[in-house]
Amino acid sequence: MTANRWDTAGVPHKGWTCVDVIDLRADGEPADETDYATCQMCGNEKIRYVHVMAHPALDEHLEVGCVCAEKMSDDYEGPKRREATLRNRAVRRARWLRRKWRVSAKGNSFLNLEGYNLVVYPTKAGSWGYKIGGRFGGRTYPTSSEAKLALFDDFWAATKDHPKLWSS
Protein backbone atom coordinates (compact mmCIF):
# COMPACT_ATOMS: atom_id res chain seq x y z
CA MET A 1 0.00 0.00 0.00
CA THR A 2 1.26 3.47 -0.89
CA ALA A 3 2.04 5.79 1.99
CA ASN A 4 -0.61 8.27 3.03
CA ARG A 5 0.62 11.62 1.65
CA TRP A 6 -2.04 13.48 3.60
CA ASP A 7 0.34 13.02 6.55
CA THR A 8 3.54 13.78 4.60
CA ALA A 9 5.24 17.10 5.29
CA GLY A 10 5.68 19.28 2.22
CA VAL A 11 2.74 17.82 0.27
CA PRO A 12 0.11 20.55 -0.17
CA HIS A 13 -3.45 19.68 0.77
CA LYS A 14 -5.19 22.41 -1.27
CA GLY A 15 -4.58 24.36 -4.48
CA TRP A 16 -4.44 21.37 -6.83
CA THR A 17 -5.84 21.41 -10.38
CA CYS A 18 -7.11 18.40 -12.30
CA VAL A 19 -5.24 18.13 -15.62
CA ASP A 20 -6.76 14.85 -16.82
CA VAL A 21 -9.02 11.97 -15.82
CA ILE A 22 -8.38 8.47 -17.11
CA ASP A 23 -10.81 5.53 -17.13
CA LEU A 24 -8.69 2.41 -16.73
CA ARG A 25 -11.55 0.31 -18.14
CA ALA A 26 -12.51 2.63 -21.02
CA ASP A 27 -12.45 -0.09 -23.65
CA GLY A 28 -15.01 -2.20 -21.81
CA GLU A 29 -12.86 -5.05 -20.54
CA PRO A 30 -14.31 -7.04 -17.61
CA ALA A 31 -13.77 -5.74 -14.07
CA ASP A 32 -11.71 -8.79 -13.11
CA GLU A 33 -9.25 -8.04 -15.95
CA THR A 34 -8.81 -4.36 -15.10
CA ASP A 35 -5.47 -3.17 -13.77
CA TYR A 36 -6.68 -0.69 -11.17
CA ALA A 37 -4.48 2.12 -9.89
CA THR A 38 -3.54 3.07 -6.34
CA CYS A 39 -4.31 6.58 -5.15
CA GLN A 40 -1.00 8.39 -4.67
CA MET A 41 -2.49 10.62 -1.98
CA CYS A 42 -4.30 8.23 0.39
CA GLY A 43 -3.14 4.80 -0.78
CA ASN A 44 -6.57 3.42 -1.75
CA GLU A 45 -5.68 0.46 -3.94
CA LYS A 46 -8.66 0.11 -6.29
CA ILE A 47 -9.03 3.28 -8.35
CA ARG A 48 -10.71 2.92 -11.77
CA TYR A 49 -11.00 6.64 -12.57
CA VAL A 50 -7.59 8.23 -12.13
CA HIS A 51 -7.60 12.01 -11.60
CA VAL A 52 -4.23 13.47 -12.59
CA MET A 53 -3.60 16.41 -10.27
CA ALA A 54 -1.06 19.23 -10.60
CA HIS A 55 0.08 21.77 -8.02
CA PRO A 56 2.07 24.95 -8.80
CA ALA A 57 4.53 24.24 -5.97
CA LEU A 58 5.40 20.73 -7.20
CA ASP A 59 6.99 19.41 -10.38
CA GLU A 60 5.27 16.02 -10.18
CA HIS A 61 1.65 15.15 -10.86
CA LEU A 62 -0.25 12.87 -8.51
CA GLU A 63 -2.71 10.24 -9.72
CA VAL A 64 -5.56 10.08 -7.24
CA GLY A 65 -9.13 8.90 -6.74
CA CYS A 66 -12.28 11.02 -6.76
CA VAL A 67 -12.47 11.75 -3.02
CA CYS A 68 -8.86 12.91 -2.84
CA ALA A 69 -9.30 14.96 -6.04
CA GLU A 70 -12.27 16.72 -4.42
CA LYS A 71 -10.32 17.58 -1.28
CA MET A 72 -7.14 18.59 -3.12
CA SER A 73 -8.93 20.92 -5.56
CA ASP A 74 -11.60 22.07 -3.08
CA ASP A 75 -14.08 21.17 -5.85
CA TYR A 76 -16.80 18.80 -4.70
CA GLU A 77 -18.68 18.63 -8.02
CA GLY A 78 -16.07 18.59 -10.82
CA PRO A 79 -14.43 15.22 -10.08
CA LYS A 80 -17.80 13.44 -9.86
CA ARG A 81 -18.95 15.13 -13.08
CA ARG A 82 -15.76 14.10 -14.90
CA GLU A 83 -16.16 10.51 -13.71
CA ALA A 84 -19.82 10.50 -14.80
CA THR A 85 -18.74 11.66 -18.27
CA LEU A 86 -16.23 8.81 -18.53
CA ARG A 87 -18.75 6.29 -17.19
CA ASN A 88 -21.25 7.56 -19.78
CA ARG A 89 -18.64 7.13 -22.52
CA ALA A 90 -17.81 3.56 -21.44
CA VAL A 91 -21.48 2.52 -21.43
CA ARG A 92 -22.13 4.09 -24.82
CA ARG A 93 -18.99 2.53 -26.32
CA ALA A 94 -20.04 -0.91 -25.02
CA ARG A 95 -23.43 -0.51 -26.77
CA TRP A 96 -22.02 1.08 -29.95
CA LEU A 97 -21.73 -2.15 -31.95
CA ARG A 98 -25.29 -3.19 -31.01
CA ARG A 99 -26.82 -0.01 -32.42
CA LYS A 100 -29.14 -0.31 -35.39
CA TRP A 101 -26.69 0.46 -38.22
CA ARG A 102 -28.36 1.13 -41.54
CA VAL A 103 -26.93 0.00 -44.87
CA SER A 104 -26.41 2.49 -47.69
CA ALA A 105 -27.06 1.86 -51.39
CA LYS A 106 -23.31 1.17 -51.69
CA GLY A 107 -23.52 -1.49 -48.96
CA ASN A 108 -21.78 0.56 -46.26
CA SER A 109 -22.92 0.58 -42.62
CA PHE A 110 -23.91 4.04 -41.44
CA LEU A 111 -25.58 6.07 -38.69
CA ASN A 112 -27.00 9.58 -38.90
CA LEU A 113 -26.76 11.32 -35.52
CA GLU A 114 -27.78 14.95 -34.97
CA GLY A 115 -26.57 16.00 -38.42
CA TYR A 116 -23.47 13.79 -38.44
CA ASN A 117 -23.16 11.05 -41.06
CA LEU A 118 -21.00 8.21 -39.71
CA VAL A 119 -19.93 5.56 -42.23
CA VAL A 120 -17.92 2.33 -42.00
CA TYR A 121 -16.80 0.93 -45.34
CA PRO A 122 -14.63 -1.87 -46.75
CA THR A 123 -11.45 -0.77 -48.52
CA LYS A 124 -10.13 -2.22 -51.77
CA ALA A 125 -7.30 -3.82 -49.77
CA GLY A 126 -9.79 -5.87 -47.69
CA SER A 127 -9.60 -3.83 -44.50
CA TRP A 128 -12.13 -1.37 -43.06
CA GLY A 129 -12.20 2.40 -42.73
CA TYR A 130 -14.58 5.03 -41.43
CA LYS A 131 -15.76 8.49 -42.28
CA ILE A 132 -17.32 11.24 -40.15
CA GLY A 133 -19.13 13.54 -42.55
CA GLY A 134 -16.54 14.30 -45.22
CA ARG A 135 -13.54 13.46 -43.01
CA PHE A 136 -11.93 10.05 -43.36
CA GLY A 137 -10.35 8.26 -40.41
CA GLY A 138 -6.56 8.20 -40.41
CA ARG A 139 -6.05 4.45 -40.71
CA THR A 140 -7.74 1.16 -41.58
CA TYR A 141 -8.79 -1.79 -39.41
CA PRO A 142 -8.93 -5.57 -39.88
CA THR A 143 -12.67 -5.84 -39.11
CA SER A 144 -15.75 -3.66 -39.43
CA SER A 145 -16.27 -3.89 -35.65
CA GLU A 146 -12.80 -2.48 -34.98
CA ALA A 147 -13.48 0.32 -37.48
CA LYS A 148 -16.81 1.07 -35.77
CA LEU A 149 -15.11 1.29 -32.35
CA ALA A 150 -12.36 3.53 -33.74
CA LEU A 151 -15.12 5.67 -35.28
CA PHE A 152 -16.79 5.89 -31.87
CA ASP A 153 -13.53 6.97 -30.19
CA ASP A 154 -12.87 9.63 -32.85
CA PHE A 155 -16.49 10.84 -32.85
CA TRP A 156 -16.61 11.00 -29.03
CA ALA A 157 -13.39 13.04 -28.91
CA ALA A 158 -14.78 15.50 -31.45
CA THR A 159 -18.29 15.81 -29.98
CA LYS A 160 -18.16 14.89 -26.27
CA ASP A 161 -19.38 18.36 -25.27
CA HIS A 162 -22.36 18.24 -27.69
CA PRO A 163 -25.40 18.16 -25.35
CA LYS A 164 -27.92 16.65 -27.81
CA LEU A 165 -25.62 13.73 -28.66
CA TRP A 166 -24.45 12.62 -25.23
CA SER A 167 -26.57 14.17 -22.47
CA SER A 168 -29.24 11.46 -22.13
C-alpha positions as CSV (number, residue, x, y, z in Angstrom):
1,M,0.0,0.0,0.0
2,T,1.3,3.5,-0.9
3,A,2.0,5.8,2.0
4,N,-0.6,8.3,3.0
5,R,0.6,11.6,1.7
6,W,-2.0,13.5,3.6
7,D,0.3,13.0,6.6
8,T,3.5,13.8,4.6
9,A,5.2,17.1,5.3
10,G,5.7,19.3,2.2
11,V,2.7,17.8,0.3
12,P,0.1,20.6,-0.2
13,H,-3.5,19.7,0.8
14,K,-5.2,22.4,-1.3
15,G,-4.6,24.4,-4.5
16,W,-4.4,21.4,-6.8
17,T,-5.8,21.4,-10.4
18,C,-7.1,18.4,-12.3
19,V,-5.2,18.1,-15.6
20,D,-6.8,14.9,-16.8
21,V,-9.0,12.0,-15.8
22,I,-8.4,8.5,-17.1
23,D,-10.8,5.5,-17.1
24,L,-8.7,2.4,-16.7
25,R,-11.6,0.3,-18.1
26,A,-12.5,2.6,-21.0
27,D,-12.5,-0.1,-23.6
28,G,-15.0,-2.2,-21.8
29,E,-12.9,-5.0,-20.5
30,P,-14.3,-7.0,-17.6
31,A,-13.8,-5.7,-14.1
32,D,-11.7,-8.8,-13.1
33,E,-9.3,-8.0,-16.0
34,T,-8.8,-4.4,-15.1
35,D,-5.5,-3.2,-13.8
36,Y,-6.7,-0.7,-11.2
37,A,-4.5,2.1,-9.9
38,T,-3.5,3.1,-6.3
39,C,-4.3,6.6,-5.1
40,Q,-1.0,8.4,-4.7
41,M,-2.5,10.6,-2.0
42,C,-4.3,8.2,0.4
43,G,-3.1,4.8,-0.8
44,N,-6.6,3.4,-1.8
45,E,-5.7,0.5,-3.9
46,K,-8.7,0.1,-6.3
47,I,-9.0,3.3,-8.4
48,R,-10.7,2.9,-11.8
49,Y,-11.0,6.6,-12.6
50,V,-7.6,8.2,-12.1
51,H,-7.6,12.0,-11.6
52,V,-4.2,13.5,-12.6
53,M,-3.6,16.4,-10.3
54,A,-1.1,19.2,-10.6
55,H,0.1,21.8,-8.0
56,P,2.1,25.0,-8.8
57,A,4.5,24.2,-6.0
58,L,5.4,20.7,-7.2
59,D,7.0,19.4,-10.4
60,E,5.3,16.0,-10.2
61,H,1.6,15.2,-10.9
62,L,-0.3,12.9,-8.5
63,E,-2.7,10.2,-9.7
64,V,-5.6,10.1,-7.2
65,G,-9.1,8.9,-6.7
66,C,-12.3,11.0,-6.8
67,V,-12.5,11.7,-3.0
68,C,-8.9,12.9,-2.8
69,A,-9.3,15.0,-6.0
70,E,-12.3,16.7,-4.4
71,K,-10.3,17.6,-1.3
72,M,-7.1,18.6,-3.1
73,S,-8.9,20.9,-5.6
74,D,-11.6,22.1,-3.1
75,D,-14.1,21.2,-5.8
76,Y,-16.8,18.8,-4.7
77,E,-18.7,18.6,-8.0
78,G,-16.1,18.6,-10.8
79,P,-14.4,15.2,-10.1
80,K,-17.8,13.4,-9.9
81,R,-18.9,15.1,-13.1
82,R,-15.8,14.1,-14.9
83,E,-16.2,10.5,-13.7
84,A,-19.8,10.5,-14.8
85,T,-18.7,11.7,-18.3
86,L,-16.2,8.8,-18.5
87,R,-18.8,6.3,-17.2
88,N,-21.2,7.6,-19.8
89,R,-18.6,7.1,-22.5
90,A,-17.8,3.6,-21.4
91,V,-21.5,2.5,-21.4
92,R,-22.1,4.1,-24.8
93,R,-19.0,2.5,-26.3
94,A,-20.0,-0.9,-25.0
95,R,-23.4,-0.5,-26.8
96,W,-22.0,1.1,-30.0
97,L,-21.7,-2.2,-31.9
98,R,-25.3,-3.2,-31.0
99,R,-26.8,0.0,-32.4
100,K,-29.1,-0.3,-35.4
101,W,-26.7,0.5,-38.2
102,R,-28.4,1.1,-41.5
103,V,-26.9,0.0,-44.9
104,S,-26.4,2.5,-47.7
105,A,-27.1,1.9,-51.4
106,K,-23.3,1.2,-51.7
107,G,-23.5,-1.5,-49.0
108,N,-21.8,0.6,-46.3
109,S,-22.9,0.6,-42.6
110,F,-23.9,4.0,-41.4
111,L,-25.6,6.1,-38.7
112,N,-27.0,9.6,-38.9
113,L,-26.8,11.3,-35.5
114,E,-27.8,14.9,-35.0
115,G,-26.6,16.0,-38.4
116,Y,-23.5,13.8,-38.4
117,N,-23.2,11.1,-41.1
118,L,-21.0,8.2,-39.7
119,V,-19.9,5.6,-42.2
120,V,-17.9,2.3,-42.0
121,Y,-16.8,0.9,-45.3
122,P,-14.6,-1.9,-46.8
123,T,-11.5,-0.8,-48.5
124,K,-10.1,-2.2,-51.8
125,A,-7.3,-3.8,-49.8
126,G,-9.8,-5.9,-47.7
127,S,-9.6,-3.8,-44.5
128,W,-12.1,-1.4,-43.1
129,G,-12.2,2.4,-42.7
130,Y,-14.6,5.0,-41.4
131,K,-15.8,8.5,-42.3
132,I,-17.3,11.2,-40.1
133,G,-19.1,13.5,-42.6
134,G,-16.5,14.3,-45.2
135,R,-13.5,13.5,-43.0
136,F,-11.9,10.1,-43.4
137,G,-10.3,8.3,-40.4
138,G,-6.6,8.2,-40.4
139,R,-6.0,4.5,-40.7
140,T,-7.7,1.2,-41.6
141,Y,-8.8,-1.8,-39.4
142,P,-8.9,-5.6,-39.9
143,T,-12.7,-5.8,-39.1
144,S,-15.7,-3.7,-39.4
145,S,-16.3,-3.9,-35.6
146,E,-12.8,-2.5,-35.0
147,A,-13.5,0.3,-37.5
148,K,-16.8,1.1,-35.8
149,L,-15.1,1.3,-32.3
150,A,-12.4,3.5,-33.7
151,L,-15.1,5.7,-35.3
152,F,-16.8,5.9,-31.9
153,D,-13.5,7.0,-30.2
154,D,-12.9,9.6,-32.8
155,F,-16.5,10.8,-32.8
156,W,-16.6,11.0,-29.0
157,A,-13.4,13.0,-28.9
158,A,-14.8,15.5,-31.5
159,T,-18.3,15.8,-30.0
160,K,-18.2,14.9,-26.3
161,D,-19.4,18.4,-25.3
162,H,-22.4,18.2,-27.7
163,P,-25.4,18.2,-25.4
164,K,-27.9,16.7,-27.8
165,L,-25.6,13.7,-28.7
166,W,-24.5,12.6,-25.2
167,S,-26.6,14.2,-22.5
168,S,-29.2,11.5,-22.1
